Amino acid sequence: MSTASGPRVGLFVTCLVDAMRPQIGFAALQLLEEAGCRVEVPRQQTCCGQPAWNSGDAADAASIARQVIAAFEPYDYLVAPSGSCAGTITHYPELLARDPVWGPRAAALAAKTHEVLSFLVDVLGYTPTGLRLDASATYHDSCSGLRELGVHDQPRALLAAVEGLELRPLEGDNVCCGFGGTFCVKYPAISNAIITEKAEAIDATGADLLLAGDLGCLMNMAGKLHRRGSKVRCYHTIEIIAGGGAGPAIGETP
């Protein structure tokens, strides 16, 4: 727990980060504390409920939503290193609209829920200093962060402060990578066609690194790039801003 005197932030780690790449959570924690926040990670947090809701299981999604609300409503903000999970939480008022008790509580939590990159820039006015990474990178805008939360300029502003990092344009940077949570399981052929086009566009940039703000998308793209024999290495943007660009990329052995 931080001893800072700034806003009290509940860090929603996300299932994928917890299970597959916890260093993303540690990077988010590091930067939030550097920006002056008091950060806590509620132990009772679980999934945001998106898989259940997207699959039509509104009852279980609502049950999960109530648990998340109870865990995070004491904080000034809920912050997540995922536009997908944060976007889902902002839809809790819709999910619980007919519940006279939980509906208003859902609306209150949704109003103070943020994706971590946009929170650093839009709420805290944070700019990293003293960072250097001699590499070229290209950026993929994940669907939920971009379309639900308006996350676009914020990561680019943070990356612009990293000395030595060249950001190269990606054709179709705002086009889905084909992951889509359960979409890639339900429609594997379509998903594979989409990610093949995305991987070709990434390789065409000649960049050393691929950056994005959602681990699900990054795992999907990293897997396809690896199977193609690509040399592009994939990181969550928060890892780069926290100075972790020299560590193992997604899919690499530590």
VOTOR-366443 format. One record per residue (C-alpha): residue in three letters; x, y, z; chain. Coordinates in steps of 0.2 Angstrom, whole numbers, plus 5000, padded with zeros to 4 digits. Last residue first. Example, Ala and Ser with C-alpha at 12.3 -4.5 7.8 and 13.67 -1.06 7.14 Angstrom:
<nodes>
{resn=SER | xx=5068 | yy=4995 | zz=5036 | chain=A} $
{resn=ALA | xx=5062 | yy=4978 | zz=5039 | chain=A} $
</nodes>
This chain:
<nodes>
{resn=PRO | xx=5060 | yy=4925 | zz=4908 | chain=A} $
{resn=THR | xx=5054 | yy=4915 | zz=4893 | chain=A} $
{resn=GLU | xx=5046 | yy=4925 | zz=4879 | chain=A} $
{resn=GLY | xx=5027 | yy=4925 | zz=4875 | chain=A} $
{resn=ILE | xx=5025 | yy=4943 | zz=4879 | chain=A} $
{resn=ALA | xx=5042 | yy=4952 | zz=4880 | chain=A} $
{resn=PRO | xx=5055 | yy=4948 | zz=4892 | chain=A} $
{resn=GLY | xx=5063 | yy=4964 | zz=4900 | chain=A} $
{resn=ALA | xx=5072 | yy=4978 | zz=4892 | chain=A} $
{resn=GLY | xx=5056 | yy=4988 | zz=4889 | chain=A} $
{resn=GLY | xx=5051 | yy=4988 | zz=4908 | chain=A} $
{resn=GLY | xx=5054 | yy=5006 | zz=4911 | chain=A} $
{resn=ALA | xx=5037 | yy=5010 | zz=4919 | chain=A} $
{resn=ILE | xx=5031 | yy=5018 | zz=4902 | chain=A} $
{resn=ILE | xx=5036 | yy=5003 | zz=4893 | chain=A} $
{resn=GLU | xx=5027 | yy=4991 | zz=4904 | chain=A} $
{resn=ILE | xx=5011 | yy=5003 | zz=4903 | chain=A} $
{resn=THR | xx=5011 | yy=5001 | zz=4884 | chain=A} $
{resn=HIS | xx=5008 | yy=4982 | zz=4886 | chain=A} $
{resn=TYR | xx=5023 | yy=4973 | zz=4877 | chain=A} $
{resn=CYS | xx=5025 | yy=4963 | zz=4861 | chain=A} $
{resn=ARG | xx=5042 | yy=4959 | zz=4852 | chain=A} $
{resn=VAL | xx=5042 | yy=4959 | zz=4833 | chain=A} $
{resn=LYS | xx=5055 | yy=4947 | zz=4826 | chain=A} $
{resn=SER | xx=5042 | yy=4938 | zz=4816 | chain=A} $
{resn=GLY | xx=5043 | yy=4919 | zz=4813 | chain=A} $
{resn=ARG | xx=5025 | yy=4918 | zz=4807 | chain=A} $
{resn=ARG | xx=5020 | yy=4908 | zz=4822 | chain=A} $
{resn=HIS | xx=5028 | yy=4921 | zz=4833 | chain=A} $
{resn=LEU | xx=5018 | yy=4935 | zz=4825 | chain=A} $
{resn=LYS | xx=5002 | yy=4925 | zz=4827 | chain=A} $
{resn=GLY | xx=5005 | yy=4922 | zz=4846 | chain=A} $
{resn=ALA | xx=5010 | yy=4940 | zz=4849 | chain=A} $
{resn=MET | xx=4995 | yy=4946 | zz=4841 | chain=A} $
{resn=ASN | xx=4983 | yy=4936 | zz=4851 | chain=A} $
{resn=MET | xx=4993 | yy=4939 | zz=4867 | chain=A} $
{resn=LEU | xx=4993 | yy=4957 | zz=4864 | chain=A} $
{resn=CYS | xx=4974 | yy=4958 | zz=4860 | chain=A} $
{resn=GLY | xx=4970 | yy=4949 | zz=4877 | chain=A} $
{resn=LEU | xx=4983 | yy=4960 | zz=4886 | chain=A} $
{resn=ASP | xx=4975 | yy=4976 | zz=4882 | chain=A} $
{resn=GLY | xx=4984 | yy=4993 | zz=4880 | chain=A} $
{resn=ALA | xx=4994 | yy=4990 | zz=4865 | chain=A} $
{resn=LEU | xx=5012 | yy=4990 | zz=4859 | chain=A} $
{resn=LEU | xx=5021 | yy=4981 | zz=4845 | chain=A} $
{resn=LEU | xx=5040 | yy=4982 | zz=4846 | chain=A} $
{resn=ASP | xx=5055 | yy=4982 | zz=4834 | chain=A} $
{resn=ALA | xx=5046 | yy=4991 | zz=4820 | chain=A} $
{resn=GLY | xx=5048 | yy=4986 | zz=4801 | chain=A} $
{resn=THR | xx=5030 | yy=4993 | zz=4798 | chain=A} $
{resn=ALA | xx=5026 | yy=4979 | zz=4786 | chain=A} $
{resn=ASP | xx=5027 | yy=4967 | zz=4800 | chain=A} $
{resn=ILE | xx=5013 | yy=4975 | zz=4809 | chain=A} $
{resn=ALA | xx=5002 | yy=4975 | zz=4794 | chain=A} $
{resn=GLU | xx=5005 | yy=4957 | zz=4790 | chain=A} $
{resn=ALA | xx=5001 | yy=4953 | zz=4808 | chain=A} $
{resn=LYS | xx=4985 | yy=4962 | zz=4807 | chain=A} $
{resn=GLU | xx=4980 | yy=4953 | zz=4791 | chain=A} $
{resn=THR | xx=4983 | yy=4937 | zz=4799 | chain=A} $
{resn=ILE | xx=4974 | yy=4942 | zz=4814 | chain=A} $
{resn=ILE | xx=4958 | yy=4945 | zz=4804 | chain=A} $
{resn=ALA | xx=4959 | yy=4929 | zz=4794 | chain=A} $
{resn=ASN | xx=4962 | yy=4919 | zz=4810 | chain=A} $
{resn=SER | xx=4947 | yy=4927 | zz=4819 | chain=A} $
{resn=ILE | xx=4936 | yy=4923 | zz=4805 | chain=A} $
{resn=ALA | xx=4942 | yy=4904 | zz=4805 | chain=A} $
{resn=PRO | xx=4941 | yy=4903 | zz=4824 | chain=A} $
{resn=TYR | xx=4923 | yy=4910 | zz=4825 | chain=A} $
{resn=LYS | xx=4916 | yy=4904 | zz=4843 | chain=A} $
{resn=VAL | xx=4934 | yy=4903 | zz=4851 | chain=A} $
{resn=CYS | xx=4940 | yy=4919 | zz=4843 | chain=A} $
{resn=PHE | xx=4924 | yy=4928 | zz=4848 | chain=A} $
{resn=THR | xx=4925 | yy=4922 | zz=4866 | chain=A} $
{resn=GLY | xx=4937 | yy=4937 | zz=4870 | chain=A} $
{resn=GLY | xx=4937 | yy=4948 | zz=4854 | chain=A} $
{resn=PHE | xx=4953 | yy=4941 | zz=4848 | chain=A} $
{resn=GLY | xx=4952 | yy=4946 | zz=4829 | chain=A} $
{resn=CYS | xx=4965 | yy=4960 | zz=4830 | chain=A} $
{resn=CYS | xx=4951 | yy=4973 | zz=4827 | chain=A} $
{resn=VAL | xx=4955 | yy=4988 | zz=4816 | chain=A} $
{resn=ASN | xx=4960 | yy=5005 | zz=4824 | chain=A} $
{resn=ASP | xx=4979 | yy=5003 | zz=4819 | chain=A} $
{resn=GLY | xx=4973 | yy=4999 | zz=4802 | chain=A} $
{resn=GLU | xx=4990 | yy=5003 | zz=4794 | chain=A} $
{resn=LEU | xx=5002 | yy=5005 | zz=4808 | chain=A} $
{resn=PRO | xx=5012 | yy=5022 | zz=4810 | chain=A} $
{resn=ARG | xx=5029 | yy=5021 | zz=4817 | chain=A} $
{resn=LEU | xx=5033 | yy=5027 | zz=4835 | chain=A} $
{resn=GLU | xx=5052 | yy=5030 | zz=4837 | chain=A} $
{resn=LEU | xx=5058 | yy=5028 | zz=4855 | chain=A} $
{resn=GLY | xx=5075 | yy=5036 | zz=4859 | chain=A} $
{resn=GLU | xx=5068 | yy=5047 | zz=4873 | chain=A} $
{resn=VAL | xx=5052 | yy=5041 | zz=4880 | chain=A} $
{resn=ALA | xx=5041 | yy=5056 | zz=4882 | chain=A} $
{resn=ALA | xx=5032 | yy=5053 | zz=4866 | chain=A} $
{resn=LEU | xx=5026 | yy=5036 | zz=4873 | chain=A} $
{resn=LEU | xx=5015 | yy=5045 | zz=4886 | chain=A} $
{resn=ALA | xx=5007 | yy=5056 | zz=4873 | chain=A} $
{resn=ARG | xx=5004 | yy=5041 | zz=4862 | chain=A} $
{resn=PRO | xx=4996 | yy=5032 | zz=4876 | chain=A} $
{resn=GLN | xx=4984 | yy=5046 | zz=4879 | chain=A} $
{resn=ASP | xx=4980 | yy=5051 | zz=4861 | chain=A} $
{resn=HIS | xx=4969 | yy=5035 | zz=4858 | chain=A} $
{resn=VAL | xx=4959 | yy=5029 | zz=4873 | chain=A} $
{resn=GLY | xx=4941 | yy=5036 | zz=4869 | chain=A} $
{resn=LEU | xx=4933 | yy=5024 | zz=4882 | chain=A} $
{resn=GLU | xx=4921 | yy=5013 | zz=4873 | chain=A} $
{resn=ARG | xx=4928 | yy=5014 | zz=4855 | chain=A} $
{resn=LEU | xx=4946 | yy=5016 | zz=4858 | chain=A} $
{resn=GLY | xx=4948 | yy=5006 | zz=4875 | chain=A} $
{resn=SER | xx=4936 | yy=4993 | zz=4869 | chain=A} $
{resn=CYS | xx=4943 | yy=4990 | zz=4851 | chain=A} $
{resn=SER | xx=4962 | yy=4990 | zz=4856 | chain=A} $
{resn=ASP | xx=4972 | yy=5003 | zz=4847 | chain=A} $
{resn=HIS | xx=4988 | yy=4995 | zz=4840 | chain=A} $
{resn=TYR | xx=5004 | yy=5004 | zz=4841 | chain=A} $
{resn=THR | xx=5020 | yy=5003 | zz=4832 | chain=A} $
{resn=ALA | xx=5038 | yy=5003 | zz=4840 | chain=A} $
{resn=SER | xx=5055 | yy=5008 | zz=4835 | chain=A} $
{resn=ALA | xx=5069 | yy=5006 | zz=4848 | chain=A} $
{resn=ASP | xx=5082 | yy=5015 | zz=4859 | chain=A} $
{resn=LEU | xx=5072 | yy=5016 | zz=4875 | chain=A} $
{resn=ARG | xx=5075 | yy=5030 | zz=4887 | chain=A} $
{resn=LEU | xx=5065 | yy=5036 | zz=4902 | chain=A} $
{resn=GLY | xx=5070 | yy=5051 | zz=4913 | chain=A} $
{resn=THR | xx=5053 | yy=5058 | zz=4914 | chain=A} $
{resn=PRO | xx=5035 | yy=5051 | zz=4913 | chain=A} $
{resn=THR | xx=5021 | yy=5064 | zz=4911 | chain=A} $
{resn=TYR | xx=5006 | yy=5063 | zz=4922 | chain=A} $
{resn=GLY | xx=4991 | yy=5075 | zz=4921 | chain=A} $
{resn=LEU | xx=4983 | yy=5065 | zz=4934 | chain=A} $
{resn=VAL | xx=4965 | yy=5064 | zz=4927 | chain=A} $
{resn=ASP | xx=4967 | yy=5064 | zz=4908 | chain=A} $
{resn=VAL | xx=4985 | yy=5058 | zz=4907 | chain=A} $
{resn=LEU | xx=4987 | yy=5045 | zz=4920 | chain=A} $
{resn=PHE | xx=4969 | yy=5040 | zz=4919 | chain=A} $
{resn=SER | xx=4970 | yy=5038 | zz=4900 | chain=A} $
{resn=LEU | xx=4984 | yy=5025 | zz=4902 | chain=A} $
{resn=VAL | xx=4976 | yy=5016 | zz=4917 | chain=A} $
{resn=GLU | xx=4958 | yy=5013 | zz=4910 | chain=A} $
{resn=HIS | xx=4946 | yy=5023 | zz=4921 | chain=A} $
{resn=THR | xx=4931 | yy=5020 | zz=4932 | chain=A} $
{resn=LYS | xx=4925 | yy=5034 | zz=4943 | chain=A} $
{resn=ALA | xx=4908 | yy=5036 | zz=4934 | chain=A} $
{resn=ALA | xx=4905 | yy=5018 | zz=4932 | chain=A} $
{resn=LEU | xx=4906 | yy=5016 | zz=4951 | chain=A} $
{resn=ALA | xx=4893 | yy=5028 | zz=4954 | chain=A} $
{resn=ALA | xx=4882 | yy=5021 | zz=4941 | chain=A} $
{resn=ALA | xx=4883 | yy=5004 | zz=4948 | chain=A} $
{resn=ARG | xx=4879 | yy=5010 | zz=4965 | chain=A} $
{resn=PRO | xx=4863 | yy=5018 | zz=4957 | chain=A} $
{resn=GLY | xx=4858 | yy=5002 | zz=4949 | chain=A} $
{resn=TRP | xx=4862 | yy=4991 | zz=4964 | chain=A} $
{resn=VAL | xx=4848 | yy=4996 | zz=4975 | chain=A} $
{resn=PRO | xx=4834 | yy=4999 | zz=4963 | chain=A} $
{resn=ASP | xx=4839 | yy=4985 | zz=4952 | chain=A} $
{resn=ARG | xx=4831 | yy=4987 | zz=4935 | chain=A} $
{resn=ALA | xx=4846 | yy=4996 | zz=4927 | chain=A} $
{resn=LEU | xx=4859 | yy=4983 | zz=4933 | chain=A} $
{resn=LEU | xx=4866 | yy=4978 | zz=4917 | chain=A} $
{resn=GLU | xx=4864 | yy=4995 | zz=4910 | chain=A} $
{resn=PRO | xx=4872 | yy=5003 | zz=4925 | chain=A} $
{resn=TYR | xx=4886 | yy=4990 | zz=4924 | chain=A} $
{resn=HIS | xx=4891 | yy=4996 | zz=4907 | chain=A} $
{resn=THR | xx=4906 | yy=5007 | zz=4914 | chain=A} $
{resn=ILE | xx=4912 | yy=4990 | zz=4922 | chain=A} $
{resn=THR | xx=4913 | yy=4982 | zz=4904 | chain=A} $
{resn=GLY | xx=4923 | yy=4997 | zz=4897 | chain=A} $
{resn=ALA | xx=4936 | yy=4995 | zz=4912 | chain=A} $
{resn=CYS | xx=4938 | yy=4977 | zz=4908 | chain=A} $
{resn=SER | xx=4940 | yy=4979 | zz=4889 | chain=A} $
{resn=GLY | xx=4950 | yy=4995 | zz=4891 | chain=A} $
{resn=SER | xx=4963 | yy=4986 | zz=4901 | chain=A} $
{resn=PRO | xx=4976 | yy=4991 | zz=4914 | chain=A} $
{resn=ALA | xx=4962 | yy=4995 | zz=4926 | chain=A} $
{resn=VAL | xx=4958 | yy=5010 | zz=4937 | chain=A} $
{resn=LEU | xx=4944 | yy=5011 | zz=4950 | chain=A} $
{resn=TYR | xx=4944 | yy=5028 | zz=4957 | chain=A} $
{resn=ASP | xx=4940 | yy=5037 | zz=4974 | chain=A} $
{resn=TYR | xx=4939 | yy=5020 | zz=4982 | chain=A} $
{resn=PRO | xx=4925 | yy=5014 | zz=4994 | chain=A} $
{resn=GLU | xx=4915 | yy=5008 | zz=4978 | chain=A} $
{resn=PHE | xx=4928 | yy=4995 | zz=4973 | chain=A} $
{resn=ALA | xx=4924 | yy=4979 | zz=4982 | chain=A} $
{resn=ALA | xx=4905 | yy=4981 | zz=4983 | chain=A} $
{resn=ILE | xx=4905 | yy=4986 | zz=4965 | chain=A} $
{resn=VAL | xx=4915 | yy=4971 | zz=4959 | chain=A} $
{resn=GLN | xx=4904 | yy=4959 | zz=4969 | chain=A} $
{resn=ARG | xx=4888 | yy=4967 | zz=4962 | chain=A} $
{resn=ALA | xx=4895 | yy=4965 | zz=4944 | chain=A} $
{resn=ILE | xx=4899 | yy=4947 | zz=4947 | chain=A} $
{resn=SER | xx=4881 | yy=4943 | zz=4951 | chain=A} $
{resn=ALA | xx=4875 | yy=4954 | zz=4937 | chain=A} $
{resn=ALA | xx=4886 | yy=4944 | zz=4925 | chain=A} $
{resn=ASP | xx=4879 | yy=4928 | zz=4932 | chain=A} $
{resn=ALA | xx=4861 | yy=4933 | zz=4928 | chain=A} $
{resn=ALA | xx=4865 | yy=4941 | zz=4912 | chain=A} $
{resn=ASP | xx=4872 | yy=4925 | zz=4904 | chain=A} $
{resn=GLY | xx=4871 | yy=4930 | zz=4886 | chain=A} $
{resn=SER | xx=4888 | yy=4925 | zz=4881 | chain=A} $
{resn=ASN | xx=4894 | yy=4943 | zz=4881 | chain=A} $
{resn=TRP | xx=4888 | yy=4945 | zz=4899 | chain=A} $
{resn=ALA | xx=4897 | yy=4929 | zz=4905 | chain=A} $
{resn=PRO | xx=4913 | yy=4934 | zz=4896 | chain=A} $
{resn=GLN | xx=4912 | yy=4952 | zz=4903 | chain=A} $
{resn=GLY | xx=4909 | yy=4948 | zz=4921 | chain=A} $
{resn=CYS | xx=4923 | yy=4959 | zz=4928 | chain=A} $
{resn=CYS | xx=4932 | yy=4944 | zz=4934 | chain=A} $
{resn=THR | xx=4938 | yy=4943 | zz=4952 | chain=A} $
{resn=GLN | xx=4941 | yy=4956 | zz=4966 | chain=A} $
{resn=GLN | xx=4940 | yy=4950 | zz=4984 | chain=A} $
{resn=ARG | xx=4959 | yy=4954 | zz=4987 | chain=A} $
{resn=PRO | xx=4956 | yy=4973 | zz=4984 | chain=A} $
{resn=VAL | xx=4972 | yy=4980 | zz=4976 | chain=A} $
{resn=GLU | xx=4976 | yy=4996 | zz=4985 | chain=A} $
{resn=VAL | xx=4985 | yy=5012 | zz=4978 | chain=A} $
{resn=ARG | xx=4987 | yy=5029 | zz=4986 | chain=A} $
{resn=CYS | xx=4991 | yy=5039 | zz=4971 | chain=A} $
{resn=GLY | xx=5005 | yy=5052 | zz=4969 | chain=A} $
{resn=ALA | xx=5010 | yy=5050 | zz=4951 | chain=A} $
{resn=GLU | xx=5024 | yy=5038 | zz=4956 | chain=A} $
{resn=GLU | xx=5011 | yy=5028 | zz=4965 | chain=A} $
{resn=LEU | xx=5001 | yy=5026 | zz=4949 | chain=A} $
{resn=LEU | xx=5016 | yy=5022 | zz=4939 | chain=A} $
{resn=GLN | xx=5022 | yy=5008 | zz=4950 | chain=A} $
{resn=LEU | xx=5005 | yy=5000 | zz=4952 | chain=A} $
{resn=ALA | xx=5002 | yy=5000 | zz=4933 | chain=A} $
{resn=ALA | xx=5019 | yy=4992 | zz=4931 | chain=A} $
{resn=PHE | xx=5015 | yy=4979 | zz=4945 | chain=A} $
{resn=GLY | xx=4999 | yy=4975 | zz=4936 | chain=A} $
{resn=ILE | xx=5008 | yy=4973 | zz=4919 | chain=A} $
{resn=GLN | xx=5021 | yy=4962 | zz=4928 | chain=A} $
{resn=PRO | xx=5007 | yy=4950 | zz=4932 | chain=A} $
{resn=ARG | xx=5007 | yy=4943 | zz=4914 | chain=A} $
{resn=MET | xx=4997 | yy=4927 | zz=4912 | chain=A} $
{resn=ALA | xx=4986 | yy=4923 | zz=4927 | chain=A} $
{resn=ASP | xx=4984 | yy=4940 | zz=4936 | chain=A} $
{resn=VAL | xx=4985 | yy=4950 | zz=4919 | chain=A} $
{resn=LEU | xx=4973 | yy=4939 | zz=4911 | chain=A} $
{resn=CYS | xx=4960 | yy=4940 | zz=4925 | chain=A} $
{resn=THR | xx=4961 | yy=4959 | zz=4927 | chain=A} $
{resn=VAL | xx=4971 | yy=4969 | zz=4940 | chain=A} $
{resn=PHE | xx=4957 | yy=4981 | zz=4945 | chain=A} $
{resn=LEU | xx=4968 | yy=4994 | zz=4955 | chain=A} $
{resn=GLY | xx=4958 | yy=5003 | zz=4968 | chain=A} $
{resn=VAL | xx=4964 | yy=5021 | zz=4969 | chain=A} $
{resn=ARG | xx=4964 | yy=5033 | zz=4984 | chain=A} $
{resn=PRO | xx=4968 | yy=5050 | zz=4977 | chain=A} $
{resn=GLY | xx=4984 | yy=5058 | zz=4983 | chain=A} $
{resn=SER | xx=4992 | yy=5058 | zz=5000 | chain=A} $
{resn=ALA | xx=5005 | yy=5045 | zz=4996 | chain=A} $
{resn=THR | xx=5009 | yy=5031 | zz=5009 | chain=A} $
{resn=SER | xx=5006 | yy=5017 | zz=4996 | chain=A} $
{resn=MET | xx=5000 | yy=5000 | zz=5000 | chain=A} $
</nodes>
